[in-house]
Amino acid sequence: MEYLIVDQEYLRREKEKARRLRQTTWWMRKIQPGVCYYCHGEVGRNGLTMDHVVPLSRGGKSTKGNIVPACKSCNNKKKYLLPIEWEEYLKTLQDEQSLE
């Protein structure tokens, strides 16, 4: 895996932008259905976290187009993965389940 090295100041600024976005009506509407972007599980709005599709540590930004509501389980599993890496991970899980 290739990693982009981002500095601490960049991370601080982007995390602050995310904190501000969390207070907006845009975010409140995003979490209102209470559904995880990744697994589509209904976890309720209090069960959702803010996830950066392209992680900040990989050069992502705190913009509306890069932030989605995710259940804590998916967010913890996805961590720093890019969308293509996350898809590969999910495919691996499906392949393992089909072998059982």
Summary of the structure (lengths in Angstrom):
residues: 100
radius of gyration: 14.6
end to end distance: 28.6
largest distance: 46.6
contacts: 245
relative contact order: 0.16
helix: 55%
strand: 12%
